[in-house]
């Protein structure tokens, strides 16, 4: 079976190279689409399905008792999610919401773990993914306790950006997040996010364009983060 572009990119992002493993993942999946704003996984639901994000972006959230949405993480192509409930047999501890239109591969818990048993590369890829998430969560916990709101925004801008240019000295965030999204990511307010971005623009460290944000001096931004 020839894999389409979405499958090819997602499995490459997941770092699964073995052709037999790639074919098995595609063969065992049910394809599903989700419109922007759709709840893919509901917090506290009893469900053991595992998802592979083929295309699009999604966010991981917790809902507080008063209904406030707390941003935990963001997923892009190649992300696997839903595996913790399948591993533990417990209800979902967080929700997943589509930020853009998403193309998903969906597995029953049993089918996904059969894939792991038969294809070691899939298990290794999942182990690496989970290790990165633990590292990512630990870093965010440190930032919440040790950095000011502007410092957390500096850290998030650096994390969201990718290097560009021949010398890779500048970094760009594309597409540009809204101030509401940026505030949610760092547990702050939209006003604080907007004020911090405007301050960085005045200092010449950032340029906010219609569809992207350019970090002009990432090294200086990193120094500001460390001193905040």
RAHUBEL-V337206 format. One record per residue. RES is the residue in one small letter. PHI is phi in radians with two decimals (NA if undefined). PSI is psi as a letter, one per 40 degrees, with the letter a starting at -180 (999 if undefined). BURIAL is b if it has 16 or more other ideal C-beta (glycine too) atoms within 10 Angstrom, else e. Layout:
BEGIN
{{RES | PHI | PSI | BURIAL} {RES | PHI | PSI | BURIAL}}
END
This chain:
BEGIN
{{x | NA | h | e} {x | -1.48 | h | e} {x | -1.40 | i | e} {x | -1.35 | i | e} {x | -1.07 | d | e} {x | -1.10 | d | b} {x | -1.07 | d | b} {x | -1.03 | d | e} {x | -1.17 | d | e} {x | -1.14 | d | b} {x | -1.23 | d | b} {x | -1.19 | d | e} {x | -1.08 | d | b} {x | -1.34 | e | b} {x | 1.18 | f | e} {x | -1.85 | h | b} {x | -1.82 | d | e} {x | -1.10 | h | e} {x | -1.13 | d | e} {x | -1.11 | d | e} {x | -1.17 | d | b} {x | -1.08 | d | b} {x | -1.12 | d | b} {x | -1.13 | d | b} {x | -1.12 | d | b} {x | -1.22 | d | b} {x | -1.18 | d | e} {x | -1.49 | e | e} {x | -1.61 | i | b} {x | -1.80 | h | e} {x | -1.47 | h | e} {x | -2.51 | h | e} {x | -1.84 | i | e} {x | -2.48 | h | b} {x | -1.32 | i | e} {x | -0.98 | h | e} {x | 1.62 | e | e} {x | -1.27 | h | e} {x | -1.41 | h | e} {x | -1.42 | d | b} {x | -2.23 | h | b} {x | -1.69 | h | e} {x | -1.01 | h | e} {x | 1.35 | e | e} {x | -1.32 | i | e} {x | -1.66 | h | e} {x | -2.80 | h | e} {x | -1.90 | e | b} {x | -1.19 | i | b} {x | -2.04 | h | b} {x | -2.08 | i | b} {x | -2.05 | h | b} {x | -1.43 | h | b} {x | -1.46 | d | b} {x | -2.56 | i | b} {x | 1.88 | a | b} {x | -2.32 | i | b} {x | -2.40 | i | b} {x | -2.17 | i | b} {x | -1.77 | h | b} {x | -2.37 | i | b} {x | -2.01 | i | e} {x | -1.83 | h | e} {x | -1.30 | i | e} {x | -1.06 | d | e} {x | -1.61 | e | e} {x | 1.54 | e | e} {x | -1.29 | h | e} {x | -1.54 | h | e} {x | -1.90 | h | e} {x | -1.33 | h | b} {x | -1.95 | d | b} {x | -2.90 | i | b} {x | -2.22 | i | b} {x | -2.08 | i | b} {x | -2.28 | a | e} {x | -0.86 | h | b} {x | 1.62 | e | b} {x | -1.40 | h | b} {x | -1.85 | h | b} {x | -2.55 | i | b} {x | 1.68 | e | b} {x | -1.28 | d | b} {x | -1.16 | d | e} {x | -1.11 | d | b} {x | -1.19 | d | b} {x | -1.21 | d | e} {x | -1.65 | d | e} {x | 1.31 | e | e} {x | -1.74 | i | e} {x | -1.07 | i | e} {x | -1.05 | h | b} {x | -1.63 | e | e} {x | -2.60 | i | b} {x | -1.87 | i | b} {x | -2.15 | h | b} {x | -2.12 | h | b} {x | -1.23 | h | b} {x | -1.49 | d | b} {x | -2.23 | i | e} {x | -1.07 | h | e} {x | -2.08 | i | b} {x | -1.97 | h | b} {x | -2.20 | i | b} {x | -1.83 | h | b} {x | -2.11 | h | b} {x | -2.19 | i | b} {x | -1.20 | i | b} {x | -1.00 | d | b} {x | -1.09 | d | e} {x | -1.12 | d | b} {x | -1.16 | d | b} {x | -1.35 | d | b} {x | -1.14 | d | e} {x | -1.06 | d | b} {x | -1.13 | d | b} {x | -1.11 | d | e} {x | -1.65 | e | e} {x | -2.34 | h | b} {x | -1.04 | d | e} {x | -1.14 | d | b} {x | -1.18 | d | b} {x | -1.09 | d | e} {x | -1.14 | d | e} {x | -1.09 | d | b} {x | -1.15 | d | b} {x | -1.10 | d | e} {x | -1.10 | d | e} {x | -1.08 | d | b} {x | -1.17 | d | e} {x | -1.11 | d | e} {x | -1.10 | d | e} {x | -1.18 | d | b} {x | -1.08 | d | e} {x | -1.07 | d | e} {x | -1.10 | d | e} {x | -1.13 | d | e} {x | -1.07 | d | e} {x | -1.10 | d | e} {x | -1.15 | d | b} {x | -1.07 | d | e} {x | -1.08 | d | e} {x | -1.09 | d | b} {x | -1.11 | d | e} {x | -1.56 | d | e} {x | -1.92 | d | e} {x | -1.92 | i | b} {x | -1.24 | i | e} {x | -1.03 | d | b} {x | -1.05 | d | b} {x | -1.08 | d | b} {x | -1.16 | d | b} {x | -1.18 | d | b} {x | -1.01 | d | b} {x | -1.11 | d | b} {x | -1.22 | d | b} {x | -1.07 | d | b} {x | -1.12 | d | e} {x | -1.21 | d | e} {x | -1.36 | e | b} {x | -1.54 | i | b} {x | -2.26 | i | e} {x | -1.24 | i | e} {x | -2.41 | i | e} {x | 1.55 | i | e} {x | -1.13 | d | e} {x | -1.71 | e | e} {x | 1.02 | f | e} {x | -1.48 | d | e} {x | -1.69 | i | e} {x | -2.36 | i | b} {x | -2.33 | i | b} {x | -1.99 | h | b} {x | -2.52 | h | e} {x | -1.30 | i | e} {x | -1.21 | h | b} {x | -1.28 | i | b} {x | -1.28 | i | e} {x | -1.14 | d | b} {x | -1.13 | d | e} {x | -1.10 | d | b} {x | -1.06 | d | b} {x | -1.11 | d | b} {x | -1.07 | d | b} {x | -1.12 | d | b} {x | -2.00 | e | b} {x | 1.01 | f | e} {x | -2.35 | a | b} {x | -1.90 | i | e} {x | -1.08 | d | e} {x | -1.12 | d | e} {x | -1.14 | d | b} {x | -1.08 | d | b} {x | -1.12 | d | e} {x | -1.12 | d | e} {x | -1.18 | d | b} {x | -1.10 | d | b} {x | -1.10 | d | e} {x | -1.13 | d | e} {x | -1.14 | d | b} {x | -1.13 | d | e} {x | -1.08 | d | e} {x | -1.41 | e | e} {x | 1.34 | e | e} {x | -1.63 | e | b} {x | -2.59 | i | b} {x | -2.20 | h | e} {x | -1.74 | h | e} {x | -1.82 | i | e} {x | -1.07 | d | e} {x | -2.04 | e | e} {x | -2.75 | i | e} {x | -2.07 | h | b} {x | -1.87 | h | b} {x | -1.59 | h | b} {x | -1.30 | d | b} {x | -2.32 | g | b} {x | -1.05 | d | b} {x | -1.09 | d | e} {x | -1.16 | d | e} {x | -1.11 | d | b} {x | -1.13 | d | e} {x | -1.18 | d | e} {x | -1.10 | d | b} {x | -1.03 | d | b} {x | -1.18 | d | e} {x | -1.75 | e | e} {x | -1.46 | 999 | b}}
END
